[in-house]
Amino acid sequence: MQKDHLEILLEDIRSKFDLVLEGHESLRAEIRDTRSELNEKIEHNSFLINVLNEKIDSVAADLAAHRTDTEAHHGVYRVKESI
């Protein structure tokens, strides 16, 4: 009788342990998926930031060229610094 009782307890413990392992694996899979999604978003945002930086550099170059051209025409145009 005691051996049967012990076997029943061990089977119950084993089934609960299997549930814990299953839950743990499910959480690990969810963490992996979330990490993958976040990496994709970070890569996309990095790309957008690089594109924006290029556009800002282009606008700055255009503005510098315009200012140089404007300052070259002393009698016609004047650049005023506002403070």
Secondary structure as UniProt FT lines:
FT   HELIX           2..72
FT   TURN            74..76
//
